[in-house]
Amino acid sequence: MSHQPTPPNPSPQVALKPFSVTTFQNIDGMLEKVHLVTEGTLIYLRETSDVFIRVRNGWRKLQLSELIPVPDESLPPPAVSSYVSIKYWTLHLVALNLPFSGDMRADFQCFQQAQQAGLMTTYRAFLSSHLQDLVTVVRKADRYNLPIVNLKGETLFNNWESIFNGNGGQFNIHVPIYSFDGRNVMTDPFWPQKIIWHGSTTNGIRMVSNYCEAWHTADLAAMGQASPLKMGKLLDQKTYSCNNRFIVLCIENSFVSDPQGK
């Protein structure tokens, strides 16, 4: 009885993840923004043309081959800012650097603090407002295929839509949530109350009776919906007076909007 030869094992399919490149003016800028650079990021210094890779405990300089000159007739490269991060395949969830009462201009604060931290993409408040439900803050094209990560690139949610599946936005409490200045809001005493404002149902729909009059009042009698982080949920359903000063989160957004809204 003849035996058919066993076919060779097929080569394993490797899913390649896009890499991240960050540009700084010089090494001082690189050191200053250390908390914004995730492990595995390539770093280019414009003053010296040196390239580094971010490793667990610091940076390693890469040895480059000989220079290939740019032809004289080529157009000059576009001007870039002191911090440019090419990371289009994730959305970052970051906290504001201060706790806030229910009276806040949250979208503007998210926009401004992201700019001050050197982040070039737009951030919106993780809040339902009088203009928009929280679930729709991220545009539809980005809700299903982009992981939600913290400032260091650690995954909090598989995608935006998974936050609003009715389980209260359950996440791994061992993955920190960082502020724009790099502090862990879940452990740092600067935020004594480990609670986040959201003003939403578990499905991300605005709660008009519990969102501090569209985030325009810190009145003791007004109420806002919020979530204690110790529950491991972003959308737990607890109601608090709007005079409380809680954590406010911001979500990276791939399109530019008017930051004066909320």
N, C-alpha and C positions, 0 to 999 in steps of 0.2 A: 504494500500500500504506500503510495507516494505521498509525501507531505508538501504542502505549499510552503514556500519560504515565508517567514514572518517579515512583514514590511517594516522598514526602519521607523523608529519613533519620529513623529513630525517635530520639527523645531518648535520650541515654545514660543508663543506669541508674547512679545513684550510691549506693554503699553507705555509709550514715551510721554512723559509729562513736560509741558513747556517749562523752560527755565526762566529765572528772573535776573534782570540786569539793573543795577542801580548806579547812578552817576553822581559823584561828588566832585567839588572843586579841588579839594586837597585832603590829606590824611587827617587834618584836624576836623574837617566836616564829617569824615567817616567815623571818627571816634566819638564825636558829639552825638551822632544819631544811632549809636550802637543798638539801642532798644527797639529801633524800627526795622532793623535788618535781620531777616530770618536766616536760619542755618541753610547753607547751600546756595545762597545768593552770590552772584558775581558782582564785583564792585570795580568800577572804572574811575580813576582819578584823572581829571582833565589837565591839571598842572604838569604832571609827570608822565602821563600816558601809562601808568602802572595799572595792573589788574590784580585784584585779590579775590579770594573766595572766603565767605564767612563759614567758619567751622565752629564746633561746639564751644570752644573756650577762647575764641578770638578770630584771627584772620591768617590766611596763608597767601603769600605772594606767588603769583604764577609766572613762570619763565616763558617769555614770548620769543618767537623766531624773528628773523630779520624783517625790517620794515619794507613794505611794498608801497612805494610813493604813489600819491594821488596825482593823476595827470593834471597838467597846468590848466587845461580848459574846463576842468570839472567845477561844478557849482560848489560854493562853500557849504559846510554842514549847517543845519538849522541850529539856532540858539536854543540852549536848554537851561533849565533852572538848576539850582544847586542840589536838588534832590529829585530824581526822576526814577520812578519804579515801574517796570513793565510787568504787571501782574493782572492780566485780564481774565484769568481763569478762576479767581476766588473773589469773594466779597468779604471785607473785614468788618467785624462788629467791635466797636471801640466806645469806651465811656468818656464823657466829658470830664475835665480835670477838677470839677467842683460838684458837690451835691446841690440840687436846686429844689426850691419850693414849686408849687403849681403855677407860679407866675414866671414864665420864662419865654425867651425867644429861641426856642430849642434848635430849629433849623439853622438859624443864623449862627448860634454857638457852635454847632457841629461843623458848619462850613468854615468858620473862622479858625477854630482850634485845629482842624485838619490842615489848613493852610499854614498856620504857625508851626506845626510839627513837620512841615516840609512834604506833606502828602499832596500829590497833584490831582487826585481824583476827588469827586464831590461826595460829601457825606450828608445824609438826611437823618432827622431824629427818628428814633425807634418809638414812635408815638402815633396814635390816631389823633386826627385834628378835625376841625370843622370843615376842612376842605377835602380830606382824604382819609380813608381807612388805612390802618397800618399794613394790612396784607397787600395793598397796592402800591406801597412806597417804592418797592423795587419793580422795575418794568417787567412786563410779562415774559419777554424773551430771556430774561436772566433768572427767572424764579425756579427753574427745574434742574439746571445743569451746572450751576456754580456752587461749590461748597462755601459755607459760612465759616470763617476762621477768625481767631483773635489776632491781635497786633503782631504776634510772633509766628503766625501762619499755622497754628494748631487748630484742628477742626472742632467746631462746636456743633454744627449741623450739616447734614449731607447737602441740603439746598434750602433756599428760602421757603419754599412751599411746605417743607416738613415741619416748620415751626408752628404752622397753623392747622395741623391735622386733628385738633381737638384734645390733645393730651397735655395742653398747657405749655407747650414749648420746652419739653423735657430735654435737658442736656447733662453732660458729664461734669459734675461739680469739681472734678479734679483738673479740668482744663480751665485755666484762669481767664478772666476778662480783664483786659488792661485799659487804662486811660490813655489819652493821647500823649501824656508825658511819661508813660511806661510803668505806672504803678498798678498793682493788682488790687482792684476795687473790692475783691472778695475777702481780702485779709488786711488791707491798709486801714489804719484807724482814722484816716482823714475822712472816710465815709463811715461814720459810727453806725448808721442804720443800713444794713445790707439788703436794701429793698430798691427795686427799680419801678419808676413810673411807666405806664403804658396806655392806660385809658381805653382798653380794648377787651372784647370777648376773647375766648380761647381760639376763635377762628379769625381774629384780627380785625373785627368790625368795631367801629367807634361806639363808645357808650356815652351818649350825650349827657346823661345825668351824672356821670362819674369821670369827667375829664377836666375838672378844675376850670369850668367855663372856657373851654377851648384853650387851656393852658395860659389863661390871662389873670388868674387870681391866686393869692396865697391866703385867702380868707379862711378862718377857722371853721366856719359853717359849711364851706364848699367841700365837695368830696371828689376824690380821684381814685381810679383803679390802678393797683400796683401789685407787684409780685415779690415776696421774700426769696432771695437767692438761695437760702438754706434749703428750700424745697427742691432745688435743682430744676426750677422752671422759670422761664421768662414771662409766661402769661398766666401765672397762678392768679386766682380771682379773690383779691383782698381789697377792701375799701378803706381809705385813710383820709384824714383831713388834709386839705391842700396847703396848710401851713408847715407840713413836714418837709424836710430837706432830704431828698432821696437821690439815688443814682439815676442818671439819664444816659441812655445808650444812643449811639449813632451807627447807622449802617452805610457802608460804602455804596455809592450809586454810580452807575456807568453813564448817566447823562446829567448835564448841567441844568439846574433849575434855579429859580429865584430864591436866594437864601433868606429873604426878608419875611417869609410866610408866617411861620408860627411865632 
